[in-house]
C-alpha cells in the first residue's frame, strides 16, 4: 500500500540510490553492508502488483515511510525465523531451516563482479550460437550492455551529486542575507529540483546506453527488452517476502515504457550466469554436461597455475578397475600431480534448489546428495584405485592418451569444485549426516569455483597443500564445524 500510486521507476531508483550508491558512485560487490534485499523488495513488489494509470514521483516523506517499513522488515525477519526454529518439533530440523532461510533472505552475491563475469564467459561463450537462438544475443553482448548501463548511471549519479553540491553552496551563500518571500521560494525550488533529479539520474533508455557504450543500438534494445521485468507483469502471489525468488536475478532490469532502471547492479554484473542457466537447462539436455566440463576445466587450470611444474591430466580421466563388482571403466574429472602429491578433482555444477534454502529438508538431502555424495563416492573409488598398485594408469575418453601415477595414500587429496555455493550448509555437513550418507575416507574440499580462483591466486604451493591436508584430517562431527 505504501507503493501504490507511485512511479515504479523513480521510486525504485531512489531506493536503489539509498542502498547501493557509495561516495564515489555505485558499489556492487558482495561485501556491501547496505541492503540490496530492500531494493529487491521494492522492485519485486512493483513487478508483482497491479499498476495504476496515474502515478506520481514520491516525495521525501513518502520515501522515508518506505524506508521505515523496510527497516522494520529487516529487524522483524530474523526474529520470525528464530521463532519458527524454536517452535519446530525437531531441534536439528528447525536449526537447518533457520540457517537456510536466513541466508536466503540476507546474502546477495558470492563472487567479485569481475570473477562472476569471467565465469559466465567461460561457461557461455562457447555457446554463442545457442545463446543467440535462445535469447537473441551472446554473453559478451549482454555484459557490454549491462556494463554500459552501469557506467552511464555512475556518471549521471556523480554529475548529479556535483550539481547538488553547487546548488547547496549557492543556497547557503544567498541565505546569509535578507531574502524576500519570492527569493526564498526560488531557493527552495532549486533545492527540491536538485533532490528530484537524483532518482531521474538512475533512469535510462536503450539509445542512451548504446551511445554511452558505443554499442549497436539494436543490440542494446534486444538485451534490455529481453532481460527486463515490467511493473505488474507477475502474479500478485509471485513475490510476498524476501524468501521468494526475486525476478531480477534472471531479468535484472525494471522497464516502464521505453525507460529502464537497474535496481541492483550486482544482479547483472556479479552473477550473470544466473540470468541464463535455467532456460538453457530447460532447452537442452546437453547444457548440464557442458557447464560441468567448464567447471572441471577452470579448476584444473587454477590448480595448475598454483602448483608450478605440476602434471595435469583432464578434464576426463578414465580408468579400468575392479571395485568389487567386476572390472569396469570409471571416470574422474581430473588429476594433478605435484612433487609426489596427487590431487583428485571431482567437480559438480548442481545448485541447491530454492526449496532447499527455504527449509524443505527432504529436498535439501536430495540436492546435497546430487552435489556432494556422488562426487565423494567417486573420490573414494579413485583413492582405492590409486592405492591398488604401486603405479596406476588413467586414459583419455577415447583412450588415445594415457597418464601413469604413483601415489601414497597419505599424499592423495581431493578437491570438489562447485559451480554454485552450498551457502551456509557447507558448514553444517555433520548435521546433514541424517539426510545424506557420505562415503569417503578423506574429506573432499567442496569449494565454489570463484573461491578456488581467489585461493589459488593468493596461496603458495606449500600453503595450498598444507591447508588441503590439514582440512582433510579435521575430526568433523557434532563437536566441530
N, C-alpha and C positions, 0 to 999 in steps of 0.2 A: 504493500500500500504506500510505502514511502517513495517508491519509484514511479508510481502511477502518474501519468501526465507529463513526465519529464522527458527531455530529449535523450534518447538512448546513447547516441554517440558522444555528445558533450558531457553527459553525466558520467559515463564510463571513462571518458578521457580525464575528467577531473579526479575521479577516484584512482585511476591509474597513475596520474601525476603524484598524488598524495603518497602512494605506496611503492612506486618503482623508480622514481626520479631522484637522483642524488644531487650533490652540489654542482657537479660539472656535467650534468646530463644523466641519461638513463644508466642503470646498473642492473644487469640481468643474470648474475652468477648465483649459484645456489646458496651462497653464504649471505645473501641479502637478508638483513634482520627485520625487514618490514614485511607486510602481509600480502603476498601475491594471492593468497586464498581469498582475501577480502575483495580484490579486483575480480577474481573468478566469480564470486557470489553475485556481485552486481551485474556483470556482463551476462552470466548464465541466466539470471532472472529476467533480464531484458529479452534474452533469446527464447525463453520458455513461457512467457506470459503474454496475453493479448496486448496489442499495441493500440494506442489512441491516435485518432486522426489529427488532433490538435495537441502539440507538445510545446513545452517551453524550457528555456535554459534554467537550471536550478540556481537559486541564489545561495549566498553563503550560509544562511540559516538552514536551508534545506540540506545542503551538503553536510553541515555539521550534524544534523539529525541522522543522516545516513551513516556517518562515521561513528556516531554514538551507538547505533544499533549494531554495526559491525564489531565494535569493541565489546559489546555485551555478548555477542556470539562467540568471540574469541575467549572470553572468560568463562562462559557457561558450558561450552562444548567439552573441555576436559573434565569438568565436574560431572556432566551427564555420563561420559564414558566410564569414569571411575565408579559411579553409582551402578551402572549396568554390570560392570565386572563384579562389584561387591554382591550383587543380587543373583549372580549366576550360580546354579546349584553345584557346579564343579569349579573349584578354585583355579585349577590349571587352565581349563577351557575359558573361564572368564578372563584370566590374565592374557591369554593369547589373543582373544578377541579384542581386548582393550588396546594392547600394543599395536595390533594391526590397524585398527580404526584410527588410533591417534596418529600414526604415521600417514595414513591415507588422507587425513584431513588437515595435515600441517606441512609436511615436507614437499617441496617442489623442486625437482631437478636433482640429478645425480652426477652430472659431469660439468666441467668447464665448457663454456659455449663453443670454443674452437674445437675441443675434443669431440663434443657431440656432433658437430658438423662434419669433422673428419670421419667419424664412424658412419654417419649416414651416407657419405660419399663412397666409402669403401664397400658398403653393402649394396647401394642402389645405382651407382654409376655404371656397373656392368649391365644393368637392366634398362638402359636408356630407351630402347625401343618399346619395352613393355610399359615403362613409365609414360611415354607419350600416348600409348594406346589407352591406358587406364585413367590418366589424369590430364593429358594434353600438354605436358611439359616434363622436363628432366629434373633430377635433384639439383643439378647445378643452376638451372634457371629458377627453381624455387628459392634457393639460397640467395641468388643475386637479387631477386625481388624483395625478399624478406630483409636482407641487409640494407638495401637501398631505402626501404620504408623506415627501417630503424634509424639509419643515418639522417634521413630527412627530418624525422621527429626530433632527434637530438639537436640538430642545427636550429630548428624552429624554436624548441624549448629554450635553448641558450640565447637565441636572439630575443625572444620574448622576455626572458629574465633580465637581460641588459636593458631592454626598453622600460620594464617596470622600475628598475633601479633609477633610470633617468627621470621618470615621472615622479618618483618619490622625492628625489633631490629637488626637482623644481617646486613641488608642493611644499616641501619643508622650507625652502628659501622664501617662497611667496607668503607663507603663513606667519612669518615673523612680523609682518606689518599689519596695519588696519585694513580689513577686507570688507567690501560691500557684500550683500547677500548674493548678488549675481556672481561675484568673483568666487565666493565660497562654493556656490553650486557648480561653477565651471571646474574648480579644482577637484571637487568630489566626483564630477563626471569623468575627469581624467583618470582618477584612481580606479573607479569602477570599470572603466574601459580597459585599463591595464589588467585588472583581475579577470574580466570576462574574456580577454584574448588568450588567456593561458590554456584553457581546455581546447580552444579552437586551434592552437598550435599543434595539437596531437592528432588532428583530423586531416586526412589527405585523400587525393583521388589517384586513380591509376595513371593518368598522364603526368601528374606531378612526380610520382615515384619513378616513372620511366625517364623523365627528364633529369631527375636528380642522380640516378644511377647510370645514365647514358645507356638505357636498355631499349630494346624494341618495344614500342607501345603495345602491340598485340600480345607479347609475352607477359608484360605486367598485367594487362587486363585478364588474361586467361588464369594466371596464378591467383590474383586477388579474388576473382569471381568464384573459382573452384574451391578456394581454401577459406571461405568466409561463411559466417552464420548471420542471418538476418533477424532482426527483432520479431518475436512472435512466431518464429519458424517451428520451434519444437513444441511438443505436447506439454501442457502445464505440469504433468507429473514427471517430466523428464529430469527436472532438477529441483530438489527440495532441500538439499543441505550439502555441505562440503564433503559428505560421504558418497554423494552421487558422482557419476562420471561428468567431468567438466567438458563440454563440447569443444572448447578451444584448444584442447590437446591435439585434436585431429584436424580442426579448422581454426587456425589461430587469429583470424581477423573478424571483426564485427562490421557489418555493412548496412548502410541505410541509403537507399537511392544509389548515387554514384560516389558516395563518400565512405571512408573506412577509418577504423581505429584498430590499433594493435594493442589490446588490453594488457597482455603480459608478454613482453618481448621474448622471454625465455621459452615460451611455447614454440616459437618459430625457430629460434636460434640455438637453444640449449639442447633440445630433444627433437630435432626434425624427423628422425626416423619414426617417432610415434605417429606422425601425421599420415604415414603411408602403409605401415605394416599390415593393419587389419584388412584393408581392401586387397592388398597383394596376396595375403594368405588365403582370402576367400576366392580370389580369381584364379589362383594357380596352385596346384599341388606340388610344384617343384620349388616354390619360393622358400619353404621351410628348410629344405636341404641346402639351398643356395646360401641363406643367411648363416646357417650353422658352419658351412665351409668358410665363410668370410670371417667368422669369429676365430676359427682354428688358424687361419692364415695370419690374422693380426697377432694372435697370442704367440705363435711361433716366431714371428718377426720381432716382437718386443723382447722375448727371451733371448733371441739370437743377438740383438743389439746390446743386451745387458751382460751377456757372457761372451766376451770377445774370443774368437778362436774355437767356439763350440761347433759341434756337428749337428745338423738338423735334418730330420727325415720326416716328410709330410708336407702338406696335410694328407692324411691317409696312410697308415702304416699297418699292413696286414701280416698275419702270422698263422701258421698251422700248429695246432696244439690239441692234445687230448686232455680235457679238463674233467674227465670222469664220465663223459658221455660219448666217448669215441672221438677220433680225430676230426677236427673241424677247422674251418678258416674263420678267424676273428679279425676284427679291426679295432685299432685305437686311432685317435686323431693325429697324434704326432709324437715324436721322440726327440729330445735334446740331450746330447752327451757333452759333458764339460768336465775335464780333468778327473775322470773316474766317477762323477755323479751322473745319474740318469734321471731326467725329468720327463715324466709321462704326462702328456697334455690330453685331456678329455673334456672338450668344450660342450656347452649346451646353450641353445638360443631361446629356450622356452621362457615365458614370463609367468609370474604369479597372476592369477586372474583377479579381477576386481572383487569377485565374490569372496576369494580367499582373504583379501585385505579387510573386507567388511565383517568377517567372522564366521564364514562357512567353513568349519574345521574339517569336514569330510572332503570338501573341495580342496582345502589347503593341503591335506595329506596327499591327495592325488597330484596336485601341482608340484609339491616338493619332491614326490617320487619321480615325476617326469623330469624335473630339473636336476635332481641330485642322485637319487638312488641308482638309476641306470648308469650314470657316469661313474659312481663309486664302485658299483659291481664290476664294471669294465676295468677300472683301475686295479681292483683286487685280482682279476683274472690275468691282467698283464703282469702283475707282480709275481704270480705263481709261475707264469711262463718265463719271466726273466731269471727266476731262481731255479728253474727246472734243469738247467745245464750251465756249464761254465761260459759258453758262448751261444747266443741265440740269434736268429735272423728274422728281419722284417722285410717285406717286399711291397712294392707299389701296387696299386689296384690292378693294373694289367700285368703284374709280375715281370715287368721289363727292367726294374731296378731293385737292388737288394741292399740291406744295411745290417751289419753284424754288430752286436752289442755284448760287452762283458759287464756284468752287474753284480755288485754285492748288496745284499738285502738292506743293509744299513745306509746305503747310498742311493736308494731309489726314493724319489719324491714325486708327488702328484700335484698337478695344477689343474684346476677345474674352472677355466674362464667362462664367463657368462655374459650374454648379450644384455640381459636385464637383471637388475638388482633383486636380491631376496629381501631387501629392506631390513626391517628390524628382526625378521625371522632368521637372518644369518647368525644372530647372536643367541638364538633360542633353540638350536638344534637338539640339545639334550632333552628339552621339554617336548620335542616333536617325536621322540622315540616311540611314544604310544600311538602315533599316527603313521609313522614310517619306520620300517626296519632297515638299518644301514648295514651294508656288508663291506668292510674294508679294514685290513689290519693296520694300515696307516690312514691318517685323516687327510683326504684331499683338501686343497685350499680353494674354496669357491670364491672367485674374485671377479667383480664386474670388470669388463674388458677395458673400460676407460680408467678404472682404478689401477689395473695391471700396467697400463701405459705409464701412469704417473710414477708408480713404484719402481718400475724398471728404469725409468729415466733418472730417478733420484738415487737409487741404491747401487752400490758397487757389487761386483760378483760375490765377494765374501759375505757381505751384509745380506744379500738376497738368499743365498744358500743357507746361511745360518738361521735366518728367520723361518724359512720353509721347514728346516729340520726341527727347530725348536717348537714350531706350531704343531707339527705332526705328532709330537710327543706329549702334548698337554693332556693331563688327565681330565678330559671334559666329562662332565656329569652334572648331577643336581647341585653340586657344590661349587662348580667352576663354569663360568660362561665366557 
